[in-house]
Amino acid sequence: MAAIYSLYIINKSGGLIFYKDYGSKGRMDTNDSLRVASLWHSMHAISQQLSPTNGCSGIELLEADTFDLHCFQSLTGTKYFVVCETGTQHMEALLKVIYELYTDYVLKNPFYEMEMPIRCELFDINLTQAIQKDRVALLGR
């Protein structure tokens, strides 16, 4: 069973720019993935405003009965989140690796337009390798 069910990348205005399914129990169609991304963007923004502490960056972990959702927001407002098995550890580190891959292979691509869907082969290849390394590391624990 896969530890990571899916990965989403949302631009600063709430648009889904990348989605990858890694074997979740119920595959989502394109419309469902767009709804999940939009809902998460809204919940994240609301949580920042309603937080009783100053400087809150929003929800970083959402724990449910059947999954966990880990989120990382970059300084530019781009959100990276994974839906994974409950109790999966070290997702924060994986999200930072995904952010580094995004900066190295997407933002440095001269043909990529900001805020648009990600269509970059090198990003896909390196992302797949990072996810596979993470799965191997989880099996070793």
C-alpha atoms as one frame of an Amber mdcrd trajectory, in Angstrom:
protein
   0.000   0.000   0.000   1.309   3.440  -0.927   2.063   5.883   1.869   1.282
   8.868  -0.377  -2.115   8.939  -2.056  -1.814  12.189  -4.021   0.135  15.420
  -4.450  -1.279  18.854  -5.232   0.434  22.147  -6.074  -1.748  25.266  -5.897
  -0.681  28.717  -7.120  -1.082  31.797  -4.939  -4.512  32.619  -6.381  -5.890
  29.144  -5.631  -5.569  27.535  -9.055  -4.478  23.913  -9.294  -1.259  23.848
 -11.304  -0.187  20.251 -10.611  -1.915  17.070  -9.488  -0.524  13.561  -9.323
  -2.313  10.470  -8.026  -0.149   7.798  -6.391  -2.639   4.997  -6.018  -5.342
   6.347  -3.773  -8.248   4.051  -3.036 -10.721   6.121  -5.040  -9.260   7.869
  -8.059 -10.584  11.353  -8.563 -11.475  12.853 -11.891 -10.199  16.269 -12.953
 -13.204  18.166 -11.582 -12.892  16.528  -8.167  -9.185  17.357  -7.931  -9.952
  20.978  -8.858 -12.620  21.119  -6.131 -10.259  19.673  -3.511  -7.562  22.219
  -4.413 -10.017  25.115  -4.312 -11.481  23.960  -1.005  -8.041  23.556   0.562
  -6.932  26.995  -0.647 -10.024  28.559   0.959  -9.680  26.639   4.227  -5.995
  27.545   4.427  -6.735  31.249   3.921  -9.567  31.249   6.466  -7.401  29.493
   9.057  -4.756  32.214   8.717  -7.334  34.906   9.424  -9.067  33.109  12.300
  -5.932  32.017  14.125  -5.615  33.478  17.618  -1.825  33.748  17.199  -0.131
  36.455  15.164   1.830  35.368  12.114  -0.017  32.080  11.622   0.807  30.568
   8.223  -2.322  28.412   8.000  -3.066  24.730   8.423   0.005  22.520   8.115
  -1.556  19.180   9.080  -5.100  17.911   8.829  -5.663  14.539  10.462  -8.746
  12.526   9.512  -9.803   8.968  10.247  -8.659   7.594   6.890  -5.933  10.014
   5.740  -3.596  12.833   6.746  -3.089  15.990   4.711   0.287  17.727   5.069
   0.753  21.223   3.626   3.739  23.469   2.966   3.324  27.065   1.786   6.268
  28.816   0.155   7.027  32.498   0.680   5.445  33.263  -2.709   2.117  31.746
  -1.616   2.348  28.545  -3.622   0.966  25.624  -1.603   2.213  22.045  -1.804
   0.162  19.371  -0.104   0.108  15.601   0.042  -2.705  13.318   1.050  -1.204
  10.245   2.706  -1.889   7.335   5.050  -2.670   8.227   8.632   0.386   8.473
  10.829   2.859   8.873   7.967   5.969  10.610   9.305   8.455  13.033   7.729
   6.084  14.478   5.119   7.329  17.993   5.915  10.788  17.026   4.665   9.317
  15.478   1.507   7.282  18.624   0.820  10.429  20.726   1.074  12.171  18.390
  -1.402   9.202  18.820  -3.762   9.501  22.605  -3.355  13.204  22.414  -4.239
  12.376  20.320  -7.326   9.772  22.915  -8.300  12.274  25.753  -8.022  15.007
  23.832  -9.857  13.024  22.324 -12.725   9.908  24.440 -13.151  10.835  28.005
 -12.224  14.186  27.803 -14.028  12.526  26.460 -17.168  12.524  29.320 -19.709
   9.324  27.994 -21.310   7.272  27.905 -18.102   4.785  30.725 -17.543   4.143
  31.629 -13.901   0.838  30.517 -12.364   0.141  28.131 -15.272  -0.178  24.321
 -15.093   3.152  22.523 -14.781   4.182  20.592 -17.880   7.861  19.850 -17.317
   9.342  16.424 -18.000  12.419  16.909 -15.793  10.187  17.891 -12.871   8.058
  14.765 -13.384  11.094  12.473 -13.560  12.773  13.900 -10.462   9.485  14.019
  -8.554   8.889  10.329  -9.261  12.402   9.534  -8.025  11.880  11.552  -4.825
   8.563   9.819  -4.096  10.124   6.393  -4.722  13.044   7.205  -2.401  10.564
   8.281   0.260   8.615   5.023  -0.092  11.819   2.986   0.207  12.800   4.979
   3.305   9.372   4.329   4.841   9.709   0.580   4.237  13.108   0.631   5.977
  11.685   2.185   9.161
